[in-house]
Amino acid sequence: MSANVETMFYLREKPWHGLGIRVGTAPTSIDALVLAGLDWEVIQKDVYTENGSLIPGYKVNTRSTDNAALGIVSDRYKVVQNEEAFQFTDDLLGKGVTYETAGALQGGKKVWMLARIPHRYIIAGDEITPYLVVMNSHDGSSGIKVAMTPIRVVCQNTLNLALDSAKRIWTAKHTENVMSRVHEAEETLGLAERYMVELGRGIDVLSKIRLTDKKVMEFMQEFFPVTLDLPEVQRKNNLRLLEDMKRRYWEAPDLSHVAKNAYRFVNAVSDFATHADPIRRTKNYNENLFLRTVEGNPMIDKAYKMALAAA
């Protein structure tokens, strides 16, 4: 196998998300916010029409450092400052949680912090590290969101499977009682632990589902069909992407010890979904990839459902 192919899906220099500022030395969430340049406040201002008339019932959230408009919200919306949103992770720090990275998306409309839970999980012979992504929005698009993102250590593949038996994401709306829910650190750890336990069971099920090479090809071609009825450009693009996904299943060094089963297939799709170069890299590609990884990647979810259906 060529060196560049090995680099493509095995030797990672950047973390799985590729975003934010590394804050690994930050002892508290406030320190992490300062290091990541998120130590600013949201200031609400009145909203006016172009002719200067006040628009009742709405406010515009602005950033204190540069007065940038982050979003227009109703006056029922309660601002949760960055310091407030992330401070509950300090309660978790006493239990060994460490900060990794933090950053902003979409010009400050969304801010996030990534914390690593120090529990070591060995599942199907793999070491899997659980991460918590805590995200807060200032544009009214969502509340405070906490998401589990388990990472397969050897290759940085995300295993954020949509399990029926455990929640991966929990949220709190921007209302008056939002902080009373966010500060439930013990509940957060309990949900995280349950998800990891159920993830282990899910991976065990996947490992027992044997897949023939023919079935794997059928699955992959559902993602990237290369039939002759497609436009030539689309067919060539799909063929390139299909070959990339195939290498990640059949040639990845980190999967050499894994049998030809559903767990191997889901890993290959996860690797492709989070690390493959797209046909065209848009300006917001990394941000959109990060959001899909946190909120749920449709490609990984589809692969997981396809694999279970093959049982």
Protein Blocks (a to p, Z undefined) as FASTA:
>chain_A
ZZklmmmmmmccbdfkopajdfklbmbfklmmmmnopaccddddddddfkopacehiacd
ddfklopafbdcdfkbccddfklmmmmmmmmmmnopacfbdcdeehhlaccdddddfbdc
deehiacdddddddddfehpaccddddddddfklopacbdcdfkbcfbdcddddfklmmm
mmmmmlmmmmmmmmmmmmmmmmmmmmmmccdfklmmmmmmmmmccbfkbcfklmmmmmmm
mmmmmmmmmmmmklmmpccdfklmmmmmmmmmmmpccfbdcfklmmmmmmmmmnopfklm
mmmmmmmmmZZ
